[in-house]
Amino acid sequence: MARSIMLQGTMSNVGKSLLTAALCRIFAQDGYSAAPFKSQNMALNSYITKEGLEIGRAQAMQAEAAGIEPTAAMNPVLLKPTTDVGSQVIVMGEVYGNMSAREYFGYKKSLVPTIKSAYDSLAQKYDIIVIEGAGSPAEINLKADDIVNMGMAKIAKSPVLLIGDIDRGGVFAQLLGTADLLEDDEKRLLKGLIVNKFRGDKTLLKEGIDILEKRSGKPVLGVIPYTRVDIDDEDSLSERFERKSVGLIDIAVIKLPHISNFTDFTAFECTDGVGLRYVSRANALGKPDMVILPGTKNTLYDMKFLRESGLEARIKQLAAADTPIFGICGGYQLLGEEISDPLNVEGGGSMTGMGLLPVKTFFSAEKTRTRIQGVFENVQGIFAGLSGKKFDGYEIHLGETKGDMLRLENGRTDGFCVGNICGCYIHGIFDDKEVSETLIRALADKKGINSEDISTFDMTEYKNKQYDILADAVRQNIDMEKIYKILEEGV
């Protein structure tokens, strides 16, 4: 059976996901087979495994860092928020149903056998399991039925490291307060502390670290510097929404209230000469070279948002002026003439879409989840150069929309294109270098820019470089000898 180590945080967004990825990478570099595990994840960014099962994007990223194929066992429970008080519940990659927060709170304890079985299946296959917690283990109103922090540590009999975020201030209170709120048996599982996202001279922290170790009775295993790496992060807390990058080519992504899978646009964010920005207000849209409508977990709600915010009218004005518009998944549905929900999948009813594509969407009870390859066909306008290009991505949607822009490997068609307006269901379609390069060069030519001034890159090579940068930063600033000792000793 594998040895394990668990990373918990004093709060959300302290860096658990990236530090889990870093340890997975380091263990792999050191010759061990390592796998990530998160019993319950709440995220709108999801990933489809080779088996067509849905997991959190963060666990797929961590598996990628470890050099292994993502599986549903790495994230047995995924919650995808549909409203402020409800989520779609996905168990072992399959949709279980929609639940309110209160309904799920009463249900989740029954998931323990499933979670334990998933964890055990990984433990039998890999040398080391790096477990990620969620939020804080000191949420005293939630501890009784916890399945993701100390509750999970007890299931896995795993030692725990606690991470605090010094960048937001109060890191000593974070760490000491969290440790103090743990029960005695939980404190015994806690083996060390980590200070994350530090900027400045670490020697100035020495006195504080000494006091922290004395007061907590736990060693501080590292002070990790604030490391700028371009790696998929969790959705609602993502810093990328605040980016206002400027480039020769200006691409505007509409920041929908229920935006999902925004990692579809990483290829553009990382291309020199291309500026990608997220826009949630009509007066901030300006005159971009291309508008992208991203995926959404609630198409009907977000269509209403576009209409009421004035963004729909502004996007239509841009389309009439021949500005290229591209919709992915829910964004594709929004571009159509009608969106119907007869089975009450997203609240029921129907709504007229933006009317920029002559397609209609009907929601069904069964979700399409599959990895897919294919080739572009029947592409018009500025995107015509994509015709004949191959793509590789995945589908994850409830609606059905008929189109013939893409010829899929299974014989089906997907997507629709009219002039400079295109849409499809394929997530990750821009990750292929040839696809993103063709699109960017077409935008450059339309704008009269020398496309040689815009450099593209290989996504796989780029990602591996980012994982290595992250692993190097953590390895240099954490006591890996003590980490391995904690692994060896267990609990």
Secondary structure in CASP SS format (residue, H / E / C, confidence):
PFRMAT SS
TARGET T0000
AUTHOR 0000-0000-0000
METHOD secondary structure of the structure
MODEL  1
M C 1.00
A C 1.00
R E 1.00
S E 1.00
I E 1.00
M E 1.00
L E 1.00
Q E 1.00
G E 1.00
T C 1.00
M C 1.00
S C 1.00
N C 1.00
V C 1.00
G C 1.00
K H 1.00
S H 1.00
L H 1.00
L H 1.00
T H 1.00
A H 1.00
A H 1.00
L H 1.00
C H 1.00
R H 1.00
I H 1.00
F H 1.00
A H 1.00
Q H 1.00
D C 1.00
G C 1.00
Y C 1.00
S C 1.00
A E 1.00
A E 1.00
P E 1.00
F E 1.00
K C 1.00
S C 1.00
Q E 1.00
N E 1.00
M E 1.00
A C 1.00
L C 1.00
N C 1.00
S E 1.00
Y E 1.00
I E 1.00
T C 1.00
K C 1.00
E C 1.00
G C 1.00
L C 1.00
E E 1.00
I E 1.00
G E 1.00
R H 1.00
A H 1.00
Q H 1.00
A H 1.00
M H 1.00
Q H 1.00
A H 1.00
E H 1.00
A H 1.00
A H 1.00
G C 1.00
I C 1.00
E C 1.00
P C 1.00
T C 1.00
A H 1.00
A H 1.00
M H 1.00
N C 1.00
P C 1.00
V E 1.00
L E 1.00
L E 1.00
K E 1.00
P E 1.00
T E 1.00
T E 1.00
D C 1.00
V C 1.00
G E 1.00
S E 1.00
Q E 1.00
V E 1.00
I E 1.00
V E 1.00
M C 1.00
G C 1.00
E E 1.00
V E 1.00
Y E 1.00
G E 1.00
N E 1.00
M E 1.00
S E 1.00
A H 1.00
R H 1.00
E H 1.00
Y H 1.00
F H 1.00
G H 1.00
Y H 1.00
K H 1.00
K H 1.00
S H 1.00
L H 1.00
V H 1.00
P H 1.00
T H 1.00
I H 1.00
K H 1.00
S H 1.00
A H 1.00
Y H 1.00
D H 1.00
S H 1.00
L H 1.00
A H 1.00
Q C 1.00
K C 1.00
Y C 1.00
D C 1.00
I E 1.00
I E 1.00
V E 1.00
I E 1.00
E E 1.00
G C 1.00
A C 1.00
G C 1.00
S C 1.00
P C 1.00
A C 1.00
E C 1.00
I C 1.00
N C 1.00
L C 1.00
K H 1.00
A H 1.00
D H 1.00
D C 1.00
I C 1.00
V C 1.00
N C 1.00
M H 1.00
G H 1.00
M H 1.00
A H 1.00
K H 1.00
I H 1.00
A H 1.00
K C 1.00
S C 1.00
P C 1.00
V E 1.00
L E 1.00
L E 1.00
I E 1.00
G E 1.00
D E 1.00
I H 1.00
D H 1.00
R H 1.00
G C 1.00
G C 1.00
V H 1.00
F H 1.00
A H 1.00
Q H 1.00
L H 1.00
L H 1.00
G H 1.00
T H 1.00
A H 1.00
D H 1.00
L C 1.00
L C 1.00
E C 1.00
D H 1.00
D H 1.00
E H 1.00
K H 1.00
R H 1.00
L H 1.00
L E 1.00
K E 1.00
G E 1.00
L E 1.00
I E 1.00
V E 1.00
N E 1.00
K E 1.00
F E 1.00
R C 1.00
G C 1.00
D C 1.00
K H 1.00
T H 1.00
L H 1.00
L H 1.00
K H 1.00
E H 1.00
G H 1.00
I H 1.00
D H 1.00
I H 1.00
L H 1.00
E H 1.00
K H 1.00
R H 1.00
S H 1.00
G C 1.00
K C 1.00
P C 1.00
V E 1.00
L E 1.00
G E 1.00
V E 1.00
I E 1.00
P E 1.00
Y C 1.00
T C 1.00
R C 1.00
V C 1.00
D C 1.00
I C 1.00
D C 1.00
D C 1.00
E C 1.00
D C 1.00
S C 1.00
L C 1.00
S C 1.00
E H 1.00
R H 1.00
F H 1.00
E H 1.00
R C 1.00
K E 1.00
S C 1.00
V C 1.00
G C 1.00
L C 1.00
I E 1.00
D E 1.00
I E 1.00
A E 1.00
V E 1.00
I E 1.00
K C 1.00
L C 1.00
P C 1.00
H C 1.00
I E 1.00
S E 1.00
N C 1.00
F H 1.00
T H 1.00
D H 1.00
F H 1.00
T H 1.00
A H 1.00
F H 1.00
E H 1.00
C C 1.00
T C 1.00
D E 1.00
G C 1.00
V E 1.00
G E 1.00
L E 1.00
R E 1.00
Y E 1.00
V E 1.00
S C 1.00
R C 1.00
A H 1.00
N H 1.00
A H 1.00
L C 1.00
G C 1.00
K C 1.00
P C 1.00
D C 1.00
M E 1.00
V E 1.00
I E 1.00
L E 1.00
P C 1.00
G E 1.00
T E 1.00
K C 1.00
N C 1.00
T H 1.00
L H 1.00
Y H 1.00
D H 1.00
M H 1.00
K H 1.00
F H 1.00
L H 1.00
R H 1.00
E H 1.00
S H 1.00
G C 1.00
L H 1.00
E H 1.00
A H 1.00
R H 1.00
I H 1.00
K H 1.00
Q H 1.00
L H 1.00
A H 1.00
A H 1.00
A C 1.00
D C 1.00
T C 1.00
P C 1.00
I E 1.00
F E 1.00
G E 1.00
I E 1.00
C C 1.00
G H 1.00
G H 1.00
Y H 1.00
Q H 1.00
L H 1.00
L H 1.00
G C 1.00
E C 1.00
E E 1.00
I E 1.00
S E 1.00
D E 1.00
P C 1.00
L C 1.00
N C 1.00
V C 1.00
E C 1.00
G C 1.00
G C 1.00
G E 1.00
S E 1.00
M E 1.00
T E 1.00
G C 1.00
M C 1.00
G C 1.00
L C 1.00
L C 1.00
P C 1.00
V C 1.00
K E 1.00
T E 1.00
F E 1.00
F E 1.00
S E 1.00
A E 1.00
E E 1.00
K E 1.00
T E 1.00
R E 1.00
T E 1.00
R E 1.00
I E 1.00
Q E 1.00
G E 1.00
V E 1.00
F E 1.00
E C 1.00
N C 1.00
V C 1.00
Q C 1.00
G H 1.00
I H 1.00
F H 1.00
A H 1.00
G H 1.00
L H 1.00
S C 1.00
G C 1.00
K C 1.00
K E 1.00
F E 1.00
D E 1.00
G E 1.00
Y E 1.00
E E 1.00
I E 1.00
H E 1.00
L E 1.00
G E 1.00
E E 1.00
T E 1.00
K C 1.00
G C 1.00
D C 1.00
M C 1.00
L E 1.00
R E 1.00
L E 1.00
E C 1.00
N C 1.00
G C 1.00
R C 1.00
T E 1.00
D E 1.00
G C 1.00
F E 1.00
C E 1.00
V E 1.00
G C 1.00
N C 1.00
I E 1.00
C E 1.00
G E 1.00
C E 1.00
Y C 1.00
I C 1.00
H E 1.00
G C 1.00
I C 1.00
F C 1.00
D C 1.00
D C 1.00
K H 1.00
E H 1.00
V H 1.00
S H 1.00
E H 1.00
T H 1.00
L H 1.00
I H 1.00
R H 1.00
A H 1.00
L H 1.00
A H 1.00
D H 1.00
K H 1.00
K H 1.00
G C 1.00
I C 1.00
N C 1.00
S H 1.00
E H 1.00
D H 1.00
I C 1.00
S E 1.00
T C 1.00
F C 1.00
D C 1.00
M H 1.00
T H 1.00
E H 1.00
Y H 1.00
K H 1.00
N H 1.00
K H 1.00
Q H 1.00
Y H 1.00
D H 1.00
I H 1.00
L H 1.00
A H 1.00
D H 1.00
A H 1.00
V H 1.00
R H 1.00
Q H 1.00
N H 1.00
I E 1.00
D C 1.00
M H 1.00
E H 1.00
K H 1.00
I H 1.00
Y H 1.00
K H 1.00
I H 1.00
L H 1.00
E H 1.00
E H 1.00
G C 1.00
V C 1.00
END
